[in-house]
Amino acid sequence: MDRTLRLEKLTAEVFAPFGDVIEAAGAGSFDFNRGMARRFHDLARTEATGDGRIGVSIGRAQPYRLPLALDMVERHPLGSQAFVPLGRDPFVVIVAPDEGGHPGRPRAFVTAPGQGVNYLRNVWHGVLTPLDRPADFLIVDRIGTGVNLEEHRFEEPWAVVA
């Protein structure tokens, strides 16, 4: 089996089974603050189960270089998880369909400037993967009790290439 994942362009349509592309382009919007600001409204389907709540954090991630050896994915059974870059640099987004409680063949995407992602609850995904230099991200996810992290390590890594 070929274990090479070529980076795909990230689009809302292709990513929909895994979550949401967070971007202003094409989003519904309206003015506020007496017309001095514009809100691009309701861009992600956030979820939090049990006694959890939606939290907002900032994460700083170290850069990766391609080719990337993908040896692990994770998922969060109790809530969604969104990452919005605070800069314009691209980052890699990796997702995999669930196949009987384990990740299937992963897919790898590269973001365009201004795009973020929201992983739906229970979606297998890679780690935060900026390219070339460190990057800060706004993180929106579930905070609360319970085990909200499941990791899967692949027996053989996947090679992510441009």
N, C-alpha and C positions, 0 to 999 in steps of 0.2 A: 504494500500500500504506500502510495506517495504521501509523505508527511510534510509537504511544503505548503504553506499558506501564503498566497499572494495578497498583498494589501488591495482592498477594494475601496472605491469611493463610498463614503458614508452618505446615504440618503434616507429620508424618513420612511419611504416605502419599503426599502430593503431591510431596514432595521426594525420595523414595526413588530415582528413576532418576539423580539427580545426587549423592546422598550421604546423610548422616545428620543429623537434627535432634538436637542434644545438649541434653537436659533431663532432669530427675529425674522429672517427671510421667509416670506409666505405665511406668517402667523397672523392671526386676528389681533387687532390692536385698537386702542382708544387713547385719547388725550386725557391728561389729568394735570393737577397743579395749574389750573387756569390756562391750559394749553401750552405750558412751558415744558412738559414732559410727555412721553408716549409710553404706554404700557403694552408690551407684547404678552398677551394674556394666556394663562393656563397651558403652559408648554410641556408639562410632564404629569403623568399619572402616578403621584406619590402614594405609597401605601405604608401603613404601620398597623400591625396586628397586636392583640393582647393589650397589655398595659403600656405599650410603647407610645412614643410621641415622635413627631418629625423634628429633627434637629438640623441646625445649620452650622457648618464648621469650615475652616480653611485648611487645606493640606498642601504641603510642599513636597514635590516628588523629584527624585534624581533622574537624570536622563538615561535612556537606553540607546543602543546603536543597533542598526540592522546589519546582518541578519540577527534575529532574536531567537533564542531557544526557549520555546514555550513548554514548560514542564509542569505547570500548575494552573488550575482555574479554581474559582470559588463561587459560592452563591449565598444568598441571605434569605432564609425561609420566612422571616418575620417582617420584612419590609423592603421597599424599593431603595435604590441608591443612585443618586445623581452626581455627576461631575461636570462642572462648568469651568473652563479655563479662565483665569483672570488676565491672560495675555492672548496674543493672536497666533502663537505657535501651534502647529499640528501635534496631535498625539495619536497613539495607536489604540484602537478599541477592539477587543477580542471577545467573542461570544460563542456559545455552543448550545445546540438544542439538548434538551434532556431526553435521554434514552434509558428508561427503566431505572431512574435514580442516579445515572451516571452521565457525564457529558458525552455527546456524540462528536462528530467531526467539527472542530472549531472553524470559525470564519474570522478574518482579520480585516479591519477597516482603518483608514486614515482620515482624520477629520480635516475639514476646511477651516480657515480662520473664522472664529466666531461660533463654531459649533461645540456643543456639549452633549452629553448623553445621560439618559435616565434608564438604568437597568430595572426591569420589572422584578417584583418579588419572585425568588426561586430561579432566576435566570443565571446559568453558568457564565462567568465572565473572567477575563484576565485582570491583572493588577493595573494600577495607574501607570501609564507608560508614555511619558513625554519623550520626544526625540531631541537629541543634540544638546539641550541645556536644561537646567532645573526649571521647574514651572510650578506656579501656585494655582490651586483649584478651589472653587467654592464647592463644598460637599453638602448635599441634602440627603439625609438618611434617617432611619429609625434609631432612636436611643431609648433603651429600656432594658428590663430584665429578660432572661431567657437566652437560649443559645441561638444566635443569629448569624453564625458563620459556619459554613461547611466547605472544606477544601478537598480537591481531588488532584492527586499527583499522577501524571501520565507515566506509564512504564517506559515509553520512549518519547523524547521531546518532539514537538512540532517545530519546524523551521519557518519563521515569519520573515518574508523577503518583500522588497519593493516591487 
